[in-house]
Amino acid sequence: MNRWHLQQQLEGFLIEDIGHQDITSELCLTGHEQGTGRFLAKEDGIFCGVAVLRELARLLEVTFIQQVEDGQAIKRGQVLAEWTGDLRSILSGERVALNLIQRTSGIATLTRSAVDRADGRIRIADTRKTTPGLRMLEKHAVRVGGGFNHRGRLDDAVMIKDNHITAAGSITEAVKRAKRAVGHTTPIEVEVETESEVDEAVKAGVDIIMLDNRTPAEIKQLRQLIPPHITVEISGGITVETLPDYADSGANVISLGALTHSAPALDISMKIQGGKKDEL
């Protein structure tokens, strides 16, 4: 994860949340209180948030004490990390920290569940169905959970979907136009649903074929038409619960938008210890 990008994002999040001042902390505290904010797990799951807590601590000018690693299974009641220093600063950054690590830990937890259900039989990947502004963090959380990232942005790969095919007139024409323009390091993927579309995509020489909204039986049948050098991705209508039904379909990758758009936040809280004033 890009530290400089993360720093820029976190600065913006703090500005958004604090505004001109944290009036509650400034009115209720003298400014001399020192203490520790402990991040506590309130349910079991997979933790993801070390970089966020470390960088926020640096921006808030407090000390970060790491207790667990990204990707580590955590239990309810476990101390995950600590911030030590000026309590005004700790309280001002509390909500931004919790919002982010609850979100990323929730994604990592759901991804680990999906990976476990796949049991090594197929790769689990995310999609671009991420929260605007949080894609870097959410895709990092998928990796922490044991999954893989699909393209991060529109300029990562050519992905020809049904609307592109309609606009271009055919799969053949869309692929031809793409091949004329892109370099050899940019893969070309096409989304298909029917046997005739699979045949057309294979003949067009694509790198990846996505079988969209097909049943496990249909995927097995269509897979036989695709040569082994072409990666087969499946997506659409697949949930973590139904994932095992697709794991032996012959595809290489399952992409699940649910990993990011439907992951419930993992419950994490902060508890303050201390509050003594510094001796002046």
Disulfide bonds with the S-S distance in Angstrom:
none
